[in-house]
Each structure stands twice: as C-alpha cells, then as structure tokens.
Amino acid sequence: CDTSQVSGLAEALMQETVALACHTFGNFSVQHLLQVGTKEQQQRLLQTIIGSAETICRSKAGDGVVAAALEHASSEDKLLIAQAVLLEPGLLVELAQCRHGHSAV
C-alpha cells in the first residue's frame, strides 16, 4: 500500500488514539503506527499519549503503547513522556509492575 491508501486509516486511528491504546487489540494498531507512521503521524500520536499518559498507563493494554512510544520517540519526546508519568502520583510504580510497563521504566 502506498501512503495515500493508508492515510485515511491512519487518520481514523489517530482520532481514537486513547481508546485504541487502552483496547486489548487496538493497542497494536497504535504501536504499529508509532513504528511505521509518517513523522507527522508519530508526532500527533506522541502528543496524545503525553496528554493522556495517566489513562493510557493505567489501562492493561496501554503499557505496551507507552513502551512503543518510548522506543520510537525522539529524546525530547521521551523526556515529555517521562515527565507526564512522573506528574501523576504512584503512576511510575504502577507502570513498573505492568506486563510491558516495566520495560518502559
């Protein structure tokens, strides 16, 4: 598929980033888009993840999305993700105890 064929699907996914990131199967779509999406798509996803870090980190499926975000983000964005996690009391400990969260920590 070329970019024009995928852009509509990517746009639909980005409009539901938080819900998909917290979904048992939808989180894989977000992780994949973080990995192979355009720089603009990745940046939009990262901004949403940073803004909704508490919700995403506290979901069972979201810890994998946070780990993928940290893997594919720039150093600057990694710092913003870390700051968002640290702003929520107890969130770092919860993330460290999750299935994929421990790798993010």
N, C-alpha and C positions, 0 to 999 in steps of 0.2 A: 504494500500500500504506500502511496505517496502522501506527503504532508497534507495536501488538500483533502484527501479522503478521510484522514484521521482527525483533522482539526475540529470538525463538528462533534465527534465523540469526545475528544479531549475537553472541549468547551462544556459539554454536558456534565462530564465528570467533575470539572472544576467548580461548577455551580453547586455541587453536592459534596464537596470535599470532606467536611466534618462528618456528615452522616456515613459516607462511604469509608472513611478512615476508621470509624468505630464499628463497622459491619464485619461479620465473620469472613465473608468472601470479598466484599467491596474493597477492603483494605489492600488487597493485592493489586487492584487497578490503580489505586493511588501510589503504591510503591513503584509500580511499573512506570507510571507517568513521571515520577520523580527521577527514575533511571534513564528513560529514553525520550522524554518530552523535550520540547524546544526550551531554550534558556528562559524565554518569557513565561512559558507554562510552568516550568520549575520554580521560577521566582514567585509567581502567583500562588502556587501550592504552598511554598515555604511561608509566605506571609500569612496565609490562612492557618497553617499549622502553628506558627508562632502566636497568632492571635487567639487560638483555641487550644493551646497546649494543655491546659488543665483537663478539658473534656476529653481530648484525644488520648492523653496519657492514662487517664483513669478508666478507659474502656479496655476490655480484654484484647481486642484486635488492634487498638491504636498504638500499642507499644512498638509493633513492627513498623508502623508508618514513621514513628519518631526515629527509630533506628535507621530506616532507609533515608530519611531526611538528613540525618547527621552524616550518613555515608556519602551522600551526593551533594551536600551543600558546600558553599564557599566557607572559608574560615570565619568571615564576618557573620554569615547567617548561622553558623554553628554556635557562635557566641550569643546571638539573639535567641536561639532556641534554648540554650543553657540558662540564660537569664530568665526566660519565661517560665522554665521549670522551677528555678530557684525562688521565684517570686511567690509561688504557692506553697504554704506550709505543709510539710510532710510529703510533697509530691515526688521529690527525688528518692526518698526511701521506698515509696510505693513502686516507682518505676524500676528501681534496682531489684525488686522482688518479683517482677513480672517475667513471663516467658522470654520475650525478646528485649525487654527493657533493660535487663542487666547489661546487655551489650552496648546499649546506648549510654549507660552511665559510665 
